[in-house]
């Protein structure tokens, strides 16, 4: 294998992008596979790249990792995600790759998270040389399914990821690559940071044109190339896989495992698979025109999770592989349950209570399922309800998974079904419909679907959130009228879970979900007056014997490096003051400190969040995120420090942020922001930059 550490791709406007290329020991030309993202190929992402791209090259592909404009060692500036400039540059890069002597002219895209997002977005532009893509842990709808909002509810991931991007966007290029102009390039990047990323996203609290841009769900027909969509049940982006299978017009396949936010060959919880072999079969079919048989396999392959004691960290999840020839297919049916007085959840026993999902007329009819006779049950959850939620987007390598739900259930209105007499396989996205009223002009609901064991342990299957001011659509906010009755509906996250006989199905409804969701500063009391649950249930289907590439992956090569500070991620410590009731949660986001032998560089990447609230006073809530990134080689010492604090008052959110940069011990840049974002949105935050 030949590795080109730095290759330069010159765009039409003269901007040069830095690339790292792995070329196979094989007769050339060969097809090429591109991963295109801002996460510094030279250092920060070097460990991930050292596994994926050599594996692709060993399978007979040219593998290319490109730093986007304004990132890593590339020229230019970048201050936001998923922009038309980003996509246009990518189309030029694909054309450049296709013209190289070592390339056959066929190019594929592969990516996870950011590069998974833009794989879909770039495919929608139809660059001629692009023949197929693999998109993992990504979204087709930037408003509905990203770490900013969920059901119109602001997520605290908006703050934590905003702080991360705030730190890494203006990092300096490597002087060993760009030479003496590194400091000039660094200062240009710092000065281009005109707004904290978290604030940019909070300025768009509804699904406006900002979010529609880059949401390929606006027009699925734009994507004509074959798509392999990959997700994990523990990840925050699993809904995308099923929507892409339902809506894309061209060839597509879906793969969902038990994994967190990582590629399946390195992901936890396991079992891991030989993912590089799997995607090689995919690309061999579409880029080499070789008969691999992959398109003869079911459209959707997924891990059917099984019940086990809830934990905040799993090495592996219990379950087995299952598959559907098509999605949705004939094995998936709809089943209805009713929320009844006395906290009961009753199965609908009507003759047509179970309907095949693929029967569109029946599906449309049942979507208007009438709510039962009303009852009245008040809900006013403690502000700490949600403490067992786990992370919105777990990586699986820390205490970041949802734990035993009993404490959160205690702060919720719970509706329990009878003990199941036979296993129930939930596969797809449940829908909850509620009739309710509020004593405030705003509020939110969190709905969890749990499996409750005979010993009382409560395991979360899936959940959903809804901002009640967006009950009629996420493109607008409409204040509630106190006392008025509303019918609302929300679709929970996708799941594949078998509830065993003897367990109970529980619907738990709360008015807060902290700290996963940023709390409103008022205690809202809702009154439930009826509700129903629509389940997507697997009735039969294909029992799948996993093909060989769903077996264990080979041991990945190790990066020549020395760990100085071990990486650490997840919920670190929960403190409760028994005197005044204040609760503090500390979360760690450390990539650690590592010495990279290949580049003679020490890289530091440390982060932490602190969430505070009083159970009786949501106005007391605050969320602080701090980050630092450092680069050390010889006498070169560059460091960035970021801090963001989020609070709220009756009218909106206040975000106070700062960005500092140091060259050695000298501070060369400092800017502060103090911005305000109304809950109902006017896209005109008052702010001050210094």
C-alpha positions as CSV (number, residue, x, y, z in Angstrom):
1,X,0.0,0.0,0.0
2,X,1.2,3.5,-0.9
3,X,0.3,6.3,1.5
4,X,0.5,9.9,0.3
5,X,0.5,12.0,3.5
6,X,-0.5,15.3,1.9
7,X,-1.8,15.8,-1.6
8,X,-3.2,19.2,-2.7
9,X,-6.4,19.6,-4.6
10,X,-6.7,23.0,-6.2
11,X,-10.3,24.2,-6.7
12,X,-11.5,26.6,-9.4
13,X,-11.3,29.6,-7.1
14,X,-7.7,28.8,-6.2
15,X,-8.4,27.4,-2.8
16,X,-6.2,24.4,-2.0
17,X,-7.6,21.4,0.0
18,X,-5.3,19.0,1.9
19,X,-5.9,15.3,1.3
20,X,-4.4,12.0,2.6
21,X,-4.5,9.2,0.1
22,X,-4.1,5.4,0.4
23,X,-3.4,3.6,-2.8
24,X,-3.7,-0.2,-3.1
25,X,-1.0,-2.6,-4.2
26,X,-3.1,-3.6,-7.2
27,X,-3.1,-3.0,-10.9
28,X,-4.4,0.6,-11.5
29,X,-6.6,2.4,-12.2
30,X,-9.0,1.4,-9.5
31,X,-12.3,2.9,-8.1
32,X,-11.9,5.5,-5.4
33,X,-13.8,6.1,-2.1
34,X,-13.9,9.5,-0.5
35,X,-14.5,10.7,3.0
36,X,-15.0,14.4,3.2
37,X,-15.2,16.2,6.6
38,X,-13.6,18.9,8.8
39,X,-12.2,16.7,11.5
40,X,-8.4,17.2,10.8
41,X,-7.0,14.2,8.9
42,X,-3.5,15.1,10.2
43,X,-4.2,14.6,13.9
44,X,-7.6,14.6,15.5
45,X,-9.1,12.0,13.1
46,X,-5.9,10.1,12.4
47,X,-6.8,7.2,14.6
48,X,-10.1,6.6,12.9
49,X,-8.6,7.0,9.5
50,X,-5.9,4.5,10.2
51,X,-8.5,1.8,10.5
52,X,-11.1,2.5,7.7
53,X,-9.0,3.8,4.8
54,X,-6.2,1.2,4.8
55,X,-8.9,-1.4,5.0
56,X,-10.5,0.0,1.9
57,X,-7.2,0.2,0.1
58,X,-6.4,-3.4,1.0
59,X,-9.7,-4.3,-0.7
60,X,-8.6,-2.7,-4.0
61,X,-9.8,0.9,-3.6
62,X,-8.0,4.3,-3.6
63,X,-9.1,5.8,-0.3
64,X,-9.1,9.6,0.1
65,X,-9.6,11.7,3.2
66,X,-10.0,15.4,2.5
67,X,-10.0,18.3,5.0
68,X,-12.8,20.6,4.0
69,X,-12.3,24.3,3.2
70,X,-11.2,26.1,6.3
71,X,-10.4,22.9,8.3
72,X,-7.1,21.1,9.1
73,X,-4.4,22.2,6.6
74,X,-6.8,23.4,3.9
75,X,-7.1,27.0,2.7
76,X,-10.2,29.1,3.2
77,X,-12.7,29.7,6.0
78,X,-15.6,27.7,7.5
79,X,-18.0,28.9,10.2
80,X,-21.0,26.6,9.8
81,X,-22.0,23.1,8.9
82,X,-23.6,21.8,5.7
83,X,-23.3,24.8,3.4
84,X,-23.7,25.1,-0.4
85,X,-20.0,26.0,-0.5
86,X,-19.1,22.8,1.3
87,X,-21.1,20.7,-1.3
88,X,-19.8,22.6,-4.3
89,X,-16.2,22.0,-3.2
90,X,-17.0,18.3,-2.7
91,X,-18.3,18.0,-6.3
92,X,-15.0,19.5,-7.5
93,X,-13.1,17.1,-5.4
94,X,-15.0,14.1,-6.8
95,X,-14.3,15.4,-10.3
96,X,-10.6,15.8,-9.5
97,X,-10.4,12.2,-8.1
98,X,-12.1,10.8,-11.1
99,X,-9.4,12.4,-13.4
100,X,-6.4,11.0,-11.6
101,X,-4.3,8.3,-13.3
102,X,-4.8,5.9,-10.4
103,X,-8.7,6.2,-10.6
104,X,-10.9,4.2,-12.9
105,X,-13.4,7.2,-13.0
106,X,-15.8,5.6,-10.5
107,X,-16.1,7.3,-7.1
108,X,-18.0,6.3,-4.0
109,X,-18.6,8.4,-0.8
110,X,-18.5,7.0,2.7
111,X,-19.1,8.8,6.0
112,X,-20.3,8.9,9.5
113,X,-21.9,11.7,11.3
114,X,-20.8,14.9,9.5
115,X,-19.4,13.0,6.5
116,X,-22.5,10.8,6.6
117,X,-24.7,13.9,6.4
118,X,-22.9,15.4,3.5
119,X,-22.7,12.1,1.6
120,X,-26.5,12.4,1.3
121,X,-26.3,16.1,0.5
122,X,-23.6,15.7,-2.1
123,X,-25.4,12.7,-3.7
124,X,-28.5,15.0,-4.2
125,X,-26.3,17.2,-6.4
126,X,-25.6,14.3,-8.7
127,X,-21.9,14.7,-9.5
128,X,-21.3,12.6,-12.6
129,X,-18.5,10.4,-11.2
130,X,-20.3,9.5,-8.0
131,X,-21.7,6.0,-8.3
132,X,-22.7,4.9,-4.8
133,X,-22.6,6.1,-1.1
134,X,-22.5,4.7,2.4
135,X,-24.0,7.0,5.0
136,X,-23.7,6.1,8.7
137,X,-25.2,7.8,11.8
138,X,-26.6,10.6,9.7
139,X,-29.9,12.4,9.0
140,X,-32.1,13.3,6.1
141,X,-33.9,16.0,8.2
142,X,-31.6,18.5,9.9
143,X,-34.4,19.9,12.1
144,X,-36.3,16.7,13.1
145,X,-33.3,14.4,13.7
146,X,-30.1,16.2,14.7
147,X,-28.6,17.2,18.0
148,X,-30.2,20.7,18.0
149,X,-33.9,20.0,18.4
150,X,-36.2,17.0,19.0
151,X,-39.9,17.5,18.4
152,X,-39.1,21.2,18.5
153,X,-37.6,20.9,22.0
154,X,-34.1,22.4,22.4
155,X,-31.6,19.7,23.2
156,X,-28.7,20.3,25.5
157,X,-26.6,18.5,22.9
158,X,-27.0,21.8,20.9
159,X,-24.8,23.4,23.6
160,X,-22.3,20.6,24.0
161,X,-21.7,20.0,20.3
162,X,-21.8,23.7,19.7
163,X,-18.9,24.1,22.1
164,X,-17.0,21.3,20.4
165,X,-17.4,22.8,17.0
166,X,-16.6,26.2,18.4
167,X,-13.3,24.8,19.5
168,X,-12.3,22.8,16.5
169,X,-13.5,25.1,13.7
170,X,-10.8,27.8,14.3
171,X,-7.9,25.5,15.1
172,X,-4.6,26.2,13.4
173,X,-3.1,24.3,10.4
174,X,0.1,22.3,10.9
175,X,3.2,24.4,10.4
176,X,5.0,21.3,9.0
177,X,2.4,21.3,6.2
178,X,1.6,24.9,5.4
179,X,4.9,26.5,6.7
180,X,5.2,30.0,8.1
181,X,1.8,31.1,7.1
182,X,0.2,28.9,9.7
183,X,-0.3,31.8,12.2
184,X,-1.9,34.1,9.5
185,X,-4.3,31.3,8.5
186,X,-5.1,30.7,12.2
187,X,-5.9,34.4,12.9
188,X,-8.2,34.5,9.8
189,X,-10.1,31.5,11.1
190,X,-10.4,33.0,14.6
191,X,-11.7,36.3,13.2
192,X,-14.2,34.5,11.0
193,X,-16.0,33.2,14.2
194,X,-18.6,35.8,14.2
195,X,-21.2,33.8,16.2
196,X,-21.0,30.8,18.5
197,X,-22.4,27.7,16.6
198,X,-24.9,27.0,19.4
199,X,-26.3,30.5,19.1
200,X,-26.5,30.2,15.3
201,X,-28.7,27.2,15.7
202,X,-30.8,28.7,18.5
203,X,-31.6,31.6,16.2
204,X,-33.7,29.1,14.2
205,X,-36.1,27.5,16.7
206,X,-38.5,26.4,14.0
207,X,-38.0,24.4,10.8
208,X,-37.3,27.3,8.5
209,X,-35.2,27.6,5.3
210,X,-32.0,27.3,7.3
211,X,-32.9,23.7,8.3
212,X,-34.5,22.8,5.0
213,X,-31.2,23.5,3.3
214,X,-29.3,20.2,3.4
215,X,-32.3,18.2,4.5
216,X,-32.6,15.7,1.7
217,X,-36.1,14.7,2.8
218,X,-37.2,17.9,1.0
219,X,-36.8,16.0,-2.2
220,X,-35.7,12.3,-2.0
221,X,-35.9,12.0,-5.8
222,X,-32.7,14.1,-6.1
223,X,-30.7,11.1,-4.9
224,X,-30.4,8.6,-7.7
225,X,-27.2,6.7,-6.7
226,X,-27.4,3.6,-4.6
227,X,-27.5,4.2,-0.9
228,X,-26.4,2.0,2.0
229,X,-27.7,3.5,5.2
230,X,-26.2,2.4,8.5
231,X,-27.3,3.1,12.1
232,X,-27.3,1.8,15.6
233,X,-30.2,1.5,18.1
234,X,-28.2,3.4,20.7
235,X,-27.3,6.2,18.3
236,X,-29.3,9.5,18.0
237,X,-29.8,9.1,14.2
238,X,-31.5,5.7,13.7
239,X,-34.7,7.1,12.3
240,X,-32.9,8.1,9.1
241,X,-32.3,4.5,8.0
242,X,-36.0,3.6,7.9
243,X,-37.1,6.9,6.2
244,X,-34.4,6.5,3.5
245,X,-35.6,2.9,2.8
246,X,-39.2,4.1,2.6
247,X,-38.6,7.1,0.4
248,X,-35.5,6.8,-1.8
249,X,-36.4,6.0,-5.4
250,X,-33.2,4.1,-6.3
251,X,-31.4,1.0,-5.0
252,X,-30.9,1.1,-1.2
253,X,-30.2,-1.1,1.8
254,X,-30.3,-0.6,5.5
255,X,-28.2,-2.0,8.3
256,X,-29.0,-1.3,12.0
257,X,-27.1,-2.9,14.9
258,X,-27.1,-2.3,18.6
259,X,-24.3,0.3,18.2
260,X,-23.7,3.8,19.5
261,X,-22.3,6.6,17.4
262,X,-19.5,4.8,15.6
263,X,-18.7,2.6,12.6
264,X,-19.9,-1.0,13.3
265,X,-16.4,-2.5,13.2
266,X,-15.3,-0.4,16.3
267,X,-18.7,0.4,17.9
268,X,-20.0,-0.4,21.3
269,X,-22.3,-1.8,22.5
270,X,-21.6,-4.9,20.4
271,X,-21.7,-7.3,18.8
272,X,-19.4,-5.6,16.3
273,X,-19.2,-6.8,12.7
274,X,-16.7,-6.9,9.8
275,X,-18.1,-3.7,8.5
276,X,-15.2,-2.9,6.1
277,X,-15.8,-6.3,4.4
278,X,-19.6,-5.5,4.3
279,X,-19.1,-2.1,2.6
280,X,-16.5,-3.6,0.3
281,X,-19.1,-6.0,-1.0
282,X,-21.4,-3.0,-1.5
283,X,-18.8,-0.9,-3.4
284,X,-17.6,-4.0,-5.4
285,X,-21.2,-4.4,-6.7
286,X,-21.7,-0.7,-7.7
287,X,-18.1,0.5,-8.5
288,X,-16.5,-2.6,-9.9
289,X,-19.6,-4.3,-11.3
290,X,-18.7,-7.6,-9.5
291,X,-21.4,-10.1,-8.5
292,X,-21.2,-10.0,-4.7
293,X,-24.8,-11.1,-4.0
294,X,-25.4,-8.1,-1.6
295,X,-28.4,-6.9,-3.5
296,X,-30.0,-10.3,-3.3
297,X,-30.1,-10.0,0.5
298,X,-33.0,-8.4,2.4
299,X,-33.4,-4.6,2.1
300,X,-33.2,-4.2,5.9
301,X,-31.0,-6.2,8.3
302,X,-31.2,-5.2,12.0
303,X,-30.4,-6.4,15.5
304,X,-33.6,-7.4,17.3
305,X,-32.8,-6.4,20.9
306,X,-33.9,-8.5,23.8
307,X,-34.8,-7.5,27.3
308,X,-32.1,-7.5,29.9
309,X,-31.4,-5.5,33.2
310,X,-30.9,-1.8,32.3
311,X,-27.4,-0.5,32.5
312,X,-25.7,2.8,31.7
313,X,-22.9,1.0,29.9
314,X,-23.1,-2.2,27.9
315,X,-20.3,-4.2,26.3
316,X,-22.9,-6.1,24.2
317,X,-26.6,-6.0,23.9
318,X,-28.7,-9.2,24.0
319,X,-30.5,-10.0,20.8
320,X,-30.3,-11.6,17.4
321,X,-30.2,-10.6,13.7
322,X,-33.4,-10.2,11.8
323,X,-34.3,-9.0,8.4
324,X,-37.1,-7.7,6.1
325,X,-37.1,-8.2,2.4
326,X,-38.6,-4.8,2.0
327,X,-39.3,-1.9,4.3
328,X,-42.0,-1.6,5.4
329,X,-42.9,-5.2,4.6
330,X,-45.7,-7.7,5.1
331,X,-44.4,-8.9,8.4
332,X,-44.9,-5.5,10.0
333,X,-48.3,-4.7,11.3
334,X,-49.9,-1.9,13.4
335,X,-51.3,-2.6,16.8
336,X,-53.3,-0.2,19.0
337,X,-53.5,0.3,22.8
338,X,-55.6,2.7,24.8
339,X,-54.5,4.9,27.8
340,X,-57.3,4.2,30.3
341,X,-58.2,5.6,33.8
342,X,-56.3,4.3,36.7
343,X,-53.0,4.2,34.9
344,X,-54.0,1.2,32.7
345,X,-52.8,0.5,29.2
346,X,-55.3,-1.7,27.4
347,X,-54.9,-3.5,24.1
348,X,-57.5,-2.6,21.4
349,X,-59.6,-5.7,20.9
350,X,-61.6,-4.5,17.9
351,X,-61.7,-6.8,14.9
352,X,-59.4,-4.5,12.9
353,X,-57.0,-3.6,15.7
354,X,-54.1,-5.1,13.8
355,X,-53.4,-3.7,10.3
356,X,-50.7,-4.5,7.9
357,X,-48.4,-1.5,7.5
358,X,-48.1,-1.9,3.8
359,X,-51.9,-1.5,3.4
360,X,-52.0,2.2,2.8
361,X,-55.7,2.7,2.9
362,X,-56.0,1.0,6.2
363,X,-53.0,2.9,7.5
364,X,-54.6,6.2,6.6
365,X,-57.8,5.1,8.3
366,X,-56.2,4.0,11.4
367,X,-54.0,7.1,11.6
368,X,-57.3,8.9,12.6
369,X,-57.9,6.4,15.4
370,X,-60.4,8.0,17.8
371,X,-59.2,8.7,21.3
372,X,-61.2,6.9,24.0
373,X,-63.6,8.4,26.5
374,X,-61.9,11.1,28.5
375,X,-60.5,11.0,32.0
376,X,-58.5,13.7,33.9
377,X,-55.0,13.1,35.1
378,X,-52.7,16.0,36.1
379,X,-48.9,15.9,35.3
380,X,-46.4,18.3,36.7
381,X,-43.1,16.5,36.7
382,X,-40.1,17.4,38.9
383,X,-37.6,19.4,36.9
384,X,-35.1,16.5,37.4
385,X,-37.3,14.0,35.6
386,X,-35.1,12.5,32.9
387,X,-32.0,11.9,35.0
388,X,-32.0,8.3,33.7
389,X,-32.3,9.4,30.1
390,X,-28.7,8.8,29.1
391,X,-27.1,10.8,26.3
392,X,-29.1,11.9,23.3
393,X,-26.3,10.4,21.1
394,X,-24.4,7.8,23.0
395,X,-21.0,6.7,21.8
396,X,-21.3,3.5,23.9
397,X,-17.9,3.9,25.5
398,X,-18.9,5.6,28.7
399,X,-21.8,5.7,31.2
400,X,-24.1,7.3,28.6
401,X,-26.9,4.8,28.0
402,X,-30.4,5.1,29.6
403,X,-30.5,3.4,33.0
404,X,-33.3,2.0,35.1
405,X,-36.3,4.2,34.4
406,X,-38.0,3.8,37.8
407,X,-37.0,7.2,39.2
408,X,-38.1,9.0,36.0
409,X,-41.3,6.9,36.0
410,X,-42.0,8.2,39.5
411,X,-42.1,11.7,38.1
412,X,-44.4,10.8,35.2
413,X,-47.9,9.7,34.5
414,X,-47.6,6.0,33.8
415,X,-49.9,3.6,32.0
416,X,-49.2,-0.1,32.4
417,X,-50.4,-3.0,30.3
418,X,-51.1,-6.4,31.7
419,X,-48.3,-9.0,31.8
420,X,-47.7,-10.2,28.2
421,X,-48.7,-13.8,27.6
422,X,-46.5,-14.0,24.5
423,X,-43.4,-12.1,23.3
424,X,-44.1,-8.8,21.5
425,X,-41.6,-7.6,18.8
426,X,-41.8,-3.8,18.4
427,X,-40.1,-2.9,15.1
428,X,-40.4,0.6,13.7
429,X,-41.7,3.9,15.1
430,X,-44.5,4.0,17.7
431,X,-47.0,6.9,17.6
432,X,-48.6,8.4,20.7
433,X,-51.8,10.5,20.5
434,X,-52.9,12.5,23.5
435,X,-55.8,14.8,24.5
436,X,-54.6,17.4,27.0
437,X,-54.8,20.9,28.4
438,X,-52.2,23.2,29.9
439,X,-52.1,25.9,32.6
440,X,-49.4,27.8,30.7
441,X,-48.9,29.2,27.2
442,X,-46.0,26.8,26.6
443,X,-44.8,23.4,27.6
444,X,-43.3,20.2,26.5
445,X,-44.0,16.5,26.8
446,X,-41.6,13.6,26.9
447,X,-43.1,10.2,26.2
448,X,-41.2,7.0,27.0
449,X,-42.1,3.4,26.1
450,X,-40.7,1.0,28.7
451,X,-40.5,-2.7,29.3
452,X,-41.2,-3.5,33.0
453,X,-39.9,-6.7,34.4
454,X,-41.7,-8.7,37.2
455,X,-39.1,-7.3,39.7
456,X,-40.1,-3.7,38.7
457,X,-37.0,-2.8,36.8
458,X,-37.9,-0.5,33.9
459,X,-36.0,-0.6,30.6
460,X,-36.5,2.2,28.1
461,X,-37.4,0.9,24.6
462,X,-37.8,4.3,22.9
463,X,-38.9,7.8,23.5
464,X,-40.0,11.1,21.9
465,X,-40.3,14.8,22.8
466,X,-42.8,17.5,21.6
467,X,-42.7,21.2,22.1
468,X,-46.4,21.9,22.5
469,X,-46.2,25.3,20.8
470,X,-45.3,23.3,17.7
471,X,-48.2,20.9,18.0
472,X,-49.5,21.9,14.5
473,X,-46.2,21.7,12.7
474,X,-42.5,22.5,13.4
475,X,-42.5,25.4,11.0
476,X,-44.2,27.7,13.5
477,X,-44.7,28.3,17.2
478,X,-48.3,28.9,18.5
479,X,-48.8,29.7,22.2
480,X,-51.2,27.5,24.1
481,X,-54.3,28.9,25.6
482,X,-54.6,27.9,29.2
483,X,-57.4,25.4,29.9
484,X,-58.1,24.8,26.2
485,X,-58.1,21.1,25.1
486,X,-55.8,20.0,22.3
487,X,-55.2,16.8,20.4
488,X,-51.5,16.2,19.8
489,X,-49.5,13.4,18.3
490,X,-45.8,12.5,18.3
491,X,-43.8,9.8,16.7
492,X,-41.3,8.1,18.9
493,X,-37.8,7.1,17.8
494,X,-37.4,3.9,15.8
495,X,-36.7,0.7,17.7
496,X,-36.5,-3.1,17.3
497,X,-37.1,-4.7,20.6
498,X,-38.6,-8.0,21.8
499,X,-40.6,-7.7,25.1
500,X,-40.7,-11.2,26.6
501,X,-43.8,-12.9,28.1
502,X,-44.3,-11.8,31.7
503,X,-43.1,-8.2,31.1
504,X,-45.5,-5.2,31.0
505,X,-45.6,-2.5,28.5
506,X,-45.5,1.0,30.1
507,X,-46.2,4.4,28.6
508,X,-44.6,7.1,30.8
509,X,-45.4,10.8,30.1
510,X,-43.6,13.7,31.8
511,X,-43.5,17.5,31.4
512,X,-39.6,17.6,31.6
513,X,-36.7,15.5,30.4
514,X,-33.6,17.0,32.0
515,X,-30.7,17.1,31.2
516,X,-31.2,15.6,27.8
517,X,-33.6,18.5,27.0
518,X,-33.0,22.1,28.0
519,X,-35.9,22.8,30.5
520,X,-38.3,25.7,30.1
521,X,-38.1,28.0,33.1
522,X,-41.7,27.5,34.2
523,X,-43.5,24.6,35.9
524,X,-46.2,23.6,33.5
525,X,-49.1,21.4,34.7
526,X,-50.8,19.4,32.0
527,X,-54.1,17.5,32.3
528,X,-54.3,14.4,30.3
529,X,-57.9,13.6,29.1
530,X,-57.3,10.5,26.9
531,X,-54.7,8.9,24.7
532,X,-53.8,6.0,22.5
533,X,-50.6,4.2,21.4
534,X,-50.0,2.9,17.9
535,X,-47.2,0.2,17.7
536,X,-45.4,-1.1,14.7
537,X,-45.1,-4.8,15.5
538,X,-43.2,-7.6,13.8
539,X,-45.4,-10.6,13.1
540,X,-43.1,-13.3,11.6
541,X,-40.6,-11.9,9.1
542,X,-37.3,-13.5,8.2
543,X,-35.1,-15.3,10.7
544,X,-31.7,-14.4,9.3
545,X,-28.6,-16.4,9.5
546,X,-26.0,-13.7,9.4
547,X,-23.8,-13.7,6.2
548,X,-20.0,-13.9,6.9
549,X,-19.4,-10.2,6.9
550,X,-21.7,-9.8,9.9
551,X,-19.3,-11.8,11.9
552,X,-16.6,-10.4,14.2
553,X,-14.2,-7.9,12.6
554,X,-10.5,-8.4,12.5
555,X,-8.4,-6.7,15.1
556,X,-7.8,-3.2,13.8
557,X,-4.2,-1.9,13.4
558,X,-3.0,0.3,16.2
559,X,-1.9,3.8,15.5
560,X,1.8,4.5,16.4
561,X,1.1,6.7,19.4
562,X,1.5,7.1,23.2
563,X,-1.5,7.9,25.4
564,X,-0.7,10.6,27.9
565,X,-4.2,11.3,29.2
566,X,-6.7,8.4,28.6
567,X,-9.9,9.4,26.7
568,X,-13.1,9.6,28.8
569,X,-16.7,10.2,27.8
570,X,-20.1,10.1,29.4
571,X,-21.9,11.0,32.6
572,X,-19.3,11.3,35.3
573,X,-21.0,12.3,38.6
574,X,-24.4,13.2,39.9
575,X,-24.7,15.3,43.1
576,X,-27.8,16.1,45.0
577,X,-27.9,18.6,47.9
578,X,-30.2,17.1,50.4
579,X,-30.7,20.5,52.1
580,X,-31.9,22.7,49.2
581,X,-32.6,20.1,46.6
582,X,-30.2,21.3,44.0
583,X,-29.0,18.7,41.5
584,X,-25.7,18.8,39.5
585,X,-24.7,16.5,36.8
586,X,-21.1,16.5,35.4
587,X,-20.4,15.1,32.0
588,X,-16.9,14.5,30.6
589,X,-16.0,14.8,26.8
590,X,-12.3,14.0,26.9
591,X,-10.6,12.7,23.8
592,X,-7.6,12.9,26.1
593,X,-4.0,13.7,25.3
594,X,-2.0,11.6,22.9
595,X,1.5,11.7,21.3
596,X,1.3,10.9,17.6
597,X,4.6,9.4,16.5
598,X,4.0,9.7,12.8
599,X,3.6,13.5,13.0
600,X,5.7,14.1,16.2
601,X,2.7,15.9,17.7
602,X,1.1,16.0,21.1
603,X,-2.7,16.6,20.7
604,X,-4.8,17.6,23.7
605,X,-8.6,17.5,23.5
606,X,-10.5,18.0,26.8
607,X,-14.0,19.0,27.6
608,X,-16.7,19.0,30.3
609,X,-20.2,20.1,30.9
610,X,-22.0,20.9,34.2
611,X,-25.8,20.9,34.3
612,X,-27.6,22.3,37.4
613,X,-31.2,22.5,38.3
614,X,-33.6,22.5,41.3
615,X,-36.3,19.9,41.1
616,X,-39.0,22.5,42.2
617,X,-37.6,25.5,40.2
618,X,-36.8,24.9,36.5
619,X,-35.9,28.7,36.4
620,X,-32.7,27.7,38.3
621,X,-31.4,25.6,35.4
622,X,-28.0,26.3,33.9
623,X,-25.8,24.4,31.5
624,X,-22.1,25.1,31.1
625,X,-19.8,23.6,28.5
626,X,-16.0,24.1,28.4
627,X,-13.5,22.8,25.9
628,X,-9.8,23.0,25.1
629,X,-7.7,21.8,22.3
630,X,-3.9,22.0,22.2
631,X,-1.1,21.2,19.7
632,X,2.5,20.8,20.8
633,X,5.6,20.0,18.8
634,X,9.0,21.4,19.7
635,X,8.6,25.1,20.3
636,X,5.2,25.2,18.6
637,X,2.4,25.4,21.3
638,X,-1.0,26.4,20.1
639,X,-4.1,26.2,22.3
640,X,-7.8,27.2,22.2
641,X,-10.2,27.6,25.2
642,X,-13.9,27.8,24.8
643,X,-16.7,28.4,27.4
644,X,-20.5,28.6,26.9
645,X,-23.2,29.1,29.6
646,X,-26.9,28.7,28.8
647,X,-29.7,30.0,31.1
648,X,-33.3,31.1,30.6
649,X,-35.9,33.6,31.7
650,X,-39.6,33.9,31.0
651,X,-39.0,35.0,27.5
652,X,-36.1,33.1,26.1
653,X,-32.6,31.7,26.3
654,X,-29.4,33.6,27.2
655,X,-26.2,32.3,25.8
656,X,-22.9,33.7,27.1
657,X,-19.8,32.4,25.3
658,X,-16.1,33.1,25.0
659,X,-13.3,32.0,22.7
660,X,-9.6,32.4,23.5
661,X,-6.5,31.4,21.6
662,X,-2.9,31.1,22.8
663,X,0.4,31.0,20.9
664,X,2.7,29.6,23.6
665,X,1.8,31.6,26.7
666,X,0.7,34.7,24.8
667,X,-3.1,35.2,24.3
668,X,-3.4,36.2,20.7
669,X,-7.3,36.3,20.4
670,X,-10.2,36.8,22.8
671,X,-13.8,37.4,22.0
672,X,-17.0,37.2,24.1
673,X,-20.7,37.0,23.2
674,X,-23.8,37.7,25.2
675,X,-26.8,36.7,23.1
676,X,-30.6,36.3,23.8
677,X,-32.9,34.1,21.8
678,X,-36.7,34.3,22.4
679,X,-38.6,31.0,22.9
680,X,-41.0,31.8,20.1
681,X,-38.2,33.1,17.8
682,X,-37.8,36.4,16.1
683,X,-34.4,35.5,14.5
684,X,-33.1,38.8,15.8
685,X,-31.2,38.0,19.0
686,X,-29.7,40.9,20.8
687,X,-26.0,40.3,21.2
688,X,-22.7,41.9,21.8
689,X,-19.2,40.7,20.6
690,X,-16.1,42.1,22.1
